[in-house]
């Protein structure tokens, strides 16, 4: 129901924008389409990877590797995976939802999402270039540690 409300609100606001200024609205829609075209290859490749992963790994395997019973081992595994993976947020959250439905634990997913968003092993060279080696390592190290604190809090609250 909430989705229908959001779509209706979006359509109403788009119509209002079109009535107010057709030229700007058309330009905005063209820019949005270009952005969508740029995101689409990444999005499709991640969906393909998720689909293949979920078809190969059954719920029992996912649950044993990164489920609630995997404890801190699962948290550490997903913390490391999240740190070295470069996935945009709009893909990461649906991936986490799919993994949760397949048996992953909340604490483990919290570690994955927080390290994915805050720790950047792949982007570390660029960060070193702009901020310096010391600042980049301190920021990433603190973000990595803080991700486990977030996972612990989520584990207590939702576990």
N, C-alpha and C positions, 0 to 999 in steps of 0.2 A: 504494500500500500504506500509506504514511504517513497519508494522508487517512482511510483506513478505521480505522486505529488511533486517530486523533484523535476520530472520530465515536463509536467504541466506548467510549473513555474518557469522553467527554462524556455519553453515555447512562448509563454506569455511575455517574458522579458525580451526575447528575441524579436517578437512581433512589435513590441513597444519601441525597441531600438530601430527597427526597420521603418516604422512610421515616422520617428523623429528625424532620422538621417539615413537615407537609403545607401548613400555612397560609403559612409563610414562602416555601416553594418556589412555591406558586401566585402569591403576591404578586410574587416575583422574575420569574416567567414573564410576568405581566401587564405589569410594567415593561419587560421586554425586548421584548415585543410592541409597546408604545407607542414605544419607541426605534426599533424597526424601521420602524414606520409613519412616524415623523418623517424617517428617513433615506431611505426608499424613493423619494420624488419626486426628490430630488437624484440618487440612484443611477441611476434610470431615465433621467433627462435626460442624465446624463453618458454612460451606455451608448449612448443614441441618438446623441449627438454623435460618440462614438468610432466607432460603426458607420457613420454617414454619412461621416465623415472617411476611414475605411479603405476604404469602397466607392468614394469619389471619387478618392482618391490611391492609385495602385498602388505596389507595392514599389520600383519603379525611381525614382519621384518622391520617395518618402520617403527612399530611400537617397541620392539626390543632394542633397536639402535638409538632412537631418540625419543622414546616414550617416557612417561612419568617414572617408570621403574628403572630407567637407565641412569637416573640421578645426575650427579655432577659429571660423570663420564660423558653423557649425552650433551650436557651443557657445554663442556669443553670442546667436544667434537664440533658442535654447531657454532660455537664462538670462533673457532679457528676457520671454519668454512665461511662464516660471515665476514671475517676479517680479510680474507683473500679473494672474496667474490665481489664483482662489480655489477650489481643489479639495481636498476632504478626502483624507487619506492613503489611506483604504481604496479610493478610486477611482484615485488617482494611480499607485499601484504596478501594478495590472492594466493601466492605460493604457500605462505605460512598458513592460511586458512585451509588450503587443500591438505597440507601435512597434518594439521590439527584434526581434521575429519578422518584422516587415515591412521590416527593413533599417536601422533607426536604429542609431547607434553608442553604445557604452557611455559614452564620455566625454560625449557630447551628452546622454544620458539622465541621467547623474550631475548635470550642470549644471541640467537641468530639475527633477529631483526635489529637489535641495538648495535651489535658489532658491524652489521652490514651498513647501517646508516652512519656510524660514528668512527669506525676504524677503516683506514684506507691503505692497505699494503700495496695495492696496485698503483695507487696515486701518490705513494710516498716520495718517489723521485721529484715529482712536480712540487709537492709540498716542501721538500728540502730546498728546492731551487728558490722558492719565494719567501719561506720563513726561516730557513737555516736548519741545519741538521739537528741541533739540540732541541729547538722548539718543536720540530716535526715529531721527533721521537718521544718527547715528553707528552705532547698532545695525544698521539696515538696510544702510548702506554697507559695514560690515565683513562682514555676512552675505553680501552680494552678492559681495564680493571673495573671501571664504572659499569660496564655492560654486565659483568657478573654480579655486581651489587643490584642492578635492575632485575636480573634474572632471579636472584634470591628473594627480592621483595615480591615479584610476581608469583614465585613459588609459594610464598607464605599467604599472600592474599587470595590467589585462585586455586592453590593446591589443596 
